[in-house]
């Protein structure tokens, strides 16, 4: 689907955008309402738009995407899930009275998050910070990790194309790029189960053992420092819209 949208952008968009003019909302030649679909780094989306002035629109939409996968690190198995859920509101301003627009906006609901279930098979070695443990065969290591973002986040987008096309050119192929300012993500890591030494001796609950508790805290802090650098989320989107 993304390839199809890209082809539409390259082939159809120049003709559609060049034919568009921006008239007063009351004009019989301009669309009063438009609906579109899009693919973006926020997920697959549906959006609508209506004119506010001769050169500005109000646009609203939602985005959704799910991905799951499995990876391994330091002996731990992560069964990870990425859930993108957002509702956005944008003010589209066309300063040059053509297809170029500046669109400040807001994710009025930012439900984007990543989470993973962690596990270490019975008897397998794993590493926390600089120490090595063996997962207790009687009480194997397990846990969870989550990354969450601020529920409301401002955004700024730039792009070309207007959902509200001039009749009879009802279709438009808008393209945008920009950034969402979602702030520092919050990270949580929890581990339970028991860890043993390399000979399966001295097994203790990993979150109760003084050395294990210290290693969990240091591992949590290390990953938190990494994810805290992702204060901004880039956005690139391409869509197909129809004006009524």
SVG drawing of the C-alpha trace seen along z (x, -y; Angstrom):
<svg xmlns="http://www.w3.org/2000/svg" viewBox="-22 -34 53 61">
<polyline fill="none" stroke="black" stroke-width="0.4" points="0.0,0.0 2.8,-2.4 4.4,-1.8 1.0,-2.6 0.8,-5.9 4.3,-6.8 3.6,-6.2 0.5,-8.3 2.6,-11.1 5.1,-11.0 2.7,-10.6 -0.6,-12.2 0.3,-14.8 1.9,-17.4 -1.1,-17.5 -3.6,-17.6 -1.7,-20.2 -1.1,-22.5 -4.8,-22.5 -5.8,-23.4 -6.7,-27.0 -7.7,-28.2 -11.0,-30.0 -13.2,-31.2 -15.1,-28.5 -18.4,-29.7 -17.2,-29.3 -19.1,-26.8 -15.9,-25.6 -14.1,-24.6 -14.7,-21.5 -16.4,-22.1 -15.3,-18.7 -12.7,-16.1 -11.8,-12.7 -8.5,-10.9 -6.4,-7.9 -2.6,-8.0 0.5,-6.0 2.9,-7.6 5.5,-6.9 2.6,-7.3 0.8,-4.4 -2.1,-4.0 -4.5,-6.8 -7.8,-8.3 -8.3,-12.1 -10.9,-14.7 -10.7,-18.5 -12.9,-21.5 -12.1,-25.1 -11.7,-27.8 -10.7,-30.7 -9.8,-31.1 -6.3,-29.9 -6.5,-27.7 -8.2,-24.4 -8.9,-22.5 -7.9,-18.9 -8.4,-15.9 -7.6,-12.3 -6.4,-9.1 -3.5,-6.7 -3.0,-3.1 -0.2,-0.5 0.9,2.7 4.1,4.7 5.5,7.6 8.8,9.4 11.3,11.3 15.0,10.5 17.7,11.6 20.2,9.5 22.6,10.6 20.9,14.0 17.4,12.5 14.6,13.1 12.4,10.1 9.0,10.7 8.3,7.1 5.3,5.3 5.0,1.8 1.5,0.2 0.9,-3.2 -2.4,-4.8 -2.9,-8.6 -5.6,-11.2 -4.3,-14.4 -5.6,-17.9 -3.9,-20.3 -4.3,-23.8 -3.3,-23.9 -2.1,-27.3 -1.2,-27.9 1.0,-31.1 1.8,-31.3 -1.7,-30.4 -0.5,-27.2 -0.1,-23.6 2.7,-24.4 1.3,-24.4 2.5,-24.8 0.6,-22.7 1.0,-23.3 -1.0,-20.7 -1.5,-18.5 -1.7,-14.8 -4.7,-15.2 -4.3,-11.5 -0.9,-9.9 -1.2,-6.2 2.1,-5.2 4.0,-2.7 6.4,0.2 6.4,3.1 8.0,6.5 7.8,9.7 11.2,10.9 12.3,14.5 15.4,16.6 15.0,20.4 15.7,22.6 19.4,23.1 20.6,20.5 23.2,17.9 22.2,14.2 23.9,10.9 22.9,7.9 25.2,5.0 28.6,6.7 27.5,9.8 26.5,13.2 23.7,15.4 22.1,18.6 18.3,18.8 17.0,21.1 15.5,24.3 12.9,24.3 12.1,20.6 13.2,19.2 13.8,15.5 10.9,13.5 9.8,9.9 8.5,7.0 9.7,3.7 7.6,0.8 8.3,-2.6 5.5,-5.2 5.1,-8.7 3.3,-11.9 -0.4,-11.5 -0.7,-14.9 2.1,-16.2 2.5,-19.2 3.6,-18.7 4.7,-20.8 4.3,-19.6 5.3,-21.0 4.0,-19.6 2.5,-20.0 -1.1,-19.3 -4.6,-20.3 -7.2,-17.8 -9.8,-20.3 -9.1,-20.3 -10.8,-22.5 -13.6,-20.9 -13.8,-18.9 -10.3,-17.8 -11.8,-16.0 -8.7,-13.9 -5.5,-15.2 -2.3,-13.4 -0.9,-15.3 2.7,-14.8 4.0,-15.9 7.0,-15.7 7.7,-17.1 8.2,-16.2 6.1,-15.4 7.5,-16.8 6.5,-14.0 9.1,-14.7 11.3,-12.2 9.8,-8.7 9.2,-6.9 10.8,-3.5 10.1,-0.6 11.9,2.7 10.8,5.5 12.4,8.9 11.3,11.7 12.4,15.4 15.6,16.7 19.2,16.4 22.0,18.8 25.7,18.9 27.3,20.7 27.1,24.1 23.4,23.6 24.3,23.0 23.2,20.1 19.9,19.5 18.0,16.5 15.1,14.4 16.7,11.9 14.8,8.9 15.6,9.8 19.3,10.6 21.4,7.5 23.7,8.0 20.8,8.9 18.7,5.9 21.7,3.6 22.2,5.0 18.5,4.6 18.6,0.9 21.8,0.3 20.4,2.1 17.1,0.1 19.1,-3.2 21.3,-2.3 18.3,-1.6 16.4,-4.6 19.3,-6.9 19.2,-5.5 15.4,-5.9 15.4,-9.4 17.2,-10.8 14.2,-10.1 12.3,-13.3 11.2,-14.0 9.4,-11.6 9.9,-12.2 6.8,-12.1 6.7,-11.5 3.4,-10.8 1.7,-10.4 -2.0,-10.1 -4.9,-10.1 -7.9,-12.4 -11.2,-13.1 -13.1,-16.5 -16.8,-16.9"/>
</svg>
